[in-house]
């Protein structure tokens, strides 16, 4: 598989993560973009490291995308908690 084919094959997985972790503070398209950027970075790094097993690259990209999406959501939650504590 080519780089672009691997990226496209991860698109549905990223969409599933966005659905699973749906957050009303973000547009689904924004979280989808965050996940796909992580996938692109993962594929590029995998190729740079010489990884050729497509299944391993896809599994790795799945983890990167999930972590990127959760990172954005958690940062927003922490910001919200910090904002609430200042109002006391």
N, C-alpha and C positions, 0 to 999 in steps of 0.2 A: 504494500500500500504506500501511496505517496503521503507526504506531509499533509496536504490539503484533504485527502480522503480520510486520514485519521482524525483530523479536526472535525470534519463533517460528521463522522461516525459518533463523535462524542456529544453532538448537539442535543440529541434526545435525552441523554443522561443528565446534561446540565438543566434541561427543561424540567426533568423530574425532580431535581434538587430544588429548583425555584418553586415548584408546586408544593413540595414537602415542607419547605421552610418559609412559605408565603408570609410576608410581613407587610402590614398596611402602611408602614412608613416609607415603603419603596415601591416603585413601579416594577412589575415583573420583568419588563424589558431591561431595566437597569441592572437587576440581579442577574439576568441572563447574560448581559454584556460582561459583567464582572466574572462570571463563570467561564465564558468563552475566551476572555483574555487570559485567564489562568490556564486554560487548555492550550492555547497557542504558545504560551511561555513554556509549558510542560513539554510539548512536542518538540519545540526548538531545542530545549535543554537535553531531552532524550537523544535527539539526533547528534548533538554535539558530543555527548558522552559515548556515542557509538552503539546505543541500544537499538536493536533491530527487531526484537520480538513485539509484534503489534499488540498482542494481548496484554503484555506487561506495560507497554506505553499507554494503552487505553485505561488500564487499571490505575496507573499512576496519575493520569489526567483526571480521572474520576475523583480521586482523593484531592488533588490540587483544586479542582473546581468547587467541590463541597467546602473545603476549608476557606477558600476565598469568599464564597457566599456567606458562610457563617461568620467570618471575620467582620464583614461589613455590617451584618445584623447585630452582632455583639457590641461593636463599637457604638452603634446607635443606642443600644440599651444602656450602655455605661454612661453615655452622654446624657441620656434622659434621667438616670439615677442621680448623676452629679448635679444636673439642673434642679431637680426636686429638693436635694439636700440644702441648697442655697436659699430656699424660700422660707425656711423655718425661722 
